[in-house]
C-alpha cells in the first residue's frame, strides 16, 4: 500500500505569504481563514487567568464541561446525549479523524459534497479511505440532497454532512435533513455531521442531525461561535455503541485537550450575550458584502445562510483562482481563499471571502478591492 497523496491547503500558503508581507510592513486584511477576529469571551479569559494561578494542570478531561455540552444538546435541540458519549479533543480536526477511525475500515467509500471543506477530502485520503465527491452546484444550493446520495450505486459506507457548510454557508432544510437521514438508515450509511458553524445562522435555528438520527456522529468545536480558535478545543459525540471504540482511539492517539482551554470553555457556554453580539456583527458584515459585491461585478454567489463566508463565482474574470487570489493579496493586501481548495474540479473559477473580520476591516478590504476588481474586469474583456 502506497502513502496517499494529499493536496496542499492553498489558503495556508496564501496566509503564509500574507504574514510575510505584514512582516515587511504591509497592512493586510485577513479574509482567508474562518477565524473570528473577536477573541474568547471576557469571562472565559478571566477564568483562565485564575486557573493559571491556582492549578498545576495536567492530562484531564473535564467532567463539568462534558456535562455542560450534554445539557446544550437537550436545551438547544431537544435531544438526549449523555456525558459518556462526548469526547473532548484539540479542536474539530482531531474529532473528525477520530470519527472516521471509529467507523470505517481501510478502503471504505465516504460521500461528501463538492464544494466542501478541503480537509474532508484530504483526511479521508490520508486514512486510506476513498472520498466520493458529489457535485453540488447552484441548482442544489451547493448542498447534498437525498436524491444525489441515493444515486450512488453501490451506496457508500458513510457520508459527511455540513450545515452550515464551508465554503458556502448554505444550510440543509429540515425536510432535506430528514430525507437524508431516512435514506442513510435504509441503506446502512453511517453519518458524520460537522456542526462547527452551529450558532452562526441568519435564517433561524439550524437542525442537528441528532434530531433525526441518534446513531450519527457529530463534530463540533469552540473555534467558531465561541470565538476560541486558538484555544484548540472541540468535541465529538458518538452513539453509545461506539463509546468503547472512541475511548481506545482517544487514549492512544490524542489524550486530552489543554486543561486551561477546558476551564475556559465551560465558562464560555454561559457568555451568550457577548457571543450573540458577535453574530450580530457577522450579520452586518454579511449584509455589507451582499450589498457591495455586485458593484465589484461579483454577483453569482452561494446563499450565505450561516457561517461567515461568501463563495463567489469569478469565472468571468479568471480560470485560475489561485493566481487570482495571489494577485489580489500582493496588489491590495486583501487575503482570500481560492476555490481550488474546496472544489478540485470547478474551484478554479471560484473564491471564498471570510467576513469574520471586524466591520471596519471589512470596509477597508472593500475599498481596496473596488478599483482592483474594476481593473480585473477591464483585463478580462
Secondary structure, DSSP 8 states (H G I E B T S, - for coil): ---------HHHHHHHHHHHHHHTT---EE-SS---SS-S-HHHHHHHHHHHHH----S---HHHHHHHHHHHHHHH-----GGGEEEESSHHHHHHHHHHHH--TT-EEEEEES--HHHHHHHHHTT-EEEEEE--GGGTTS--HHHHHT-SS--SEEEEESS-TTT-----HHHHHHHHHHHHHHT-EEEEE-TTTT-BSSS----GGGT-TTSEEEEESSSTT--GGG--EEEE--GGGHHHHHHHHHHHT----HHHHHHHHHHTT-HHHHHHHHHHHHHHHHHHHHHGGGGT---B----BTTEEEEE-TTT-S-HHHHHHHHHHHH-EE-EEGGGT-TTTGGGEEEEE--S-HHHHHHHHHHHHHHHHHHHHHH-
